């Protein structure tokens, strides 16, 4: 259904606010904050199925490395609501099966737990906003959420620069995005002490073997989730379950990429 641009932007802002109030661990009135305070059975909203289905799949494939239960570890490491970046005592991240029972639409918390859906949540919101735009009758659009992007256009290809992981003023390549999503993850934007925003729940440290990861896929939800998963498992493991292309910058500055990753690397 076509609508005015003003109405479209209002619809988008309302949907983002609704999503944030459900999934943000940075606000005290969110559903995530409620789960952190009280155990029980929670009924997920309709958008919860795709998100938690993906999380459970990634949790299984990565043997627990990608988990929504990493929230407390991130806070203790310093990535808290105040962005204090002050590290406290770190505690073991609990296993999914010890805390969560997931059968959509229900998510049962056996005990209070601070969930974090940051590994895929922003990409998923990009998909949700893209869907609102498509349903409004707009054929060409780009939703850019800073590192997570989805694009569609009847004729044009979008050029996307791949940020240099050691120098944000430079790019190391250009992606020719004909459509779909591209998401990236690197430690250079959020780094403090020995940590980045990606922390291994088992070693309680941030992976150092990769500097940056980019993934293209049809959905930003999938691309975003896989940029995190690739810090923990090899691409071949994930390619058995997902359709995607990738580029990895390793710690020695070598680049590994899939044959179909649509980029010129300098």
QUICORGI-V484017 format. One line per field, one symbol per residue. ss: DSSP state (2 for helix, 1 for strand, 0 for the rest). psi: psi as a letter, one per 30 degrees, with the letter a starting at -180 (. if undefined). A space follows every 50 residues. Layout:
ss=???
psi=???
This chain:
ss=00002222222222222222222000000022222220011110000222 22222222222000000222222222200000000000000000022221 11100111100000000000222222222222222000001111000111 11000001111111001111111111100111111100001100110001 00001000011111111002222222222000002222200000111111 0000111000001110
psi=kklleeeeeeeeeeeeeeeefefkggkfgleeeeeffklakkjkleffee efeeeeeeeeeghfejkfgfeeeeeeffiafghehjkakklkklkeffek jjjkgkjkjflkkjlkgfffeeeeeeeeeeeeeeffgkeklkjjhifkkk kkkeekkkkkkjkkffjffllflkkjjflakkklklffeikkbglafjkj fefhlkkffkelkkkklekeeeeeefeeeffflleeeffffljlllkkjl fgglkkllfgjiljk.
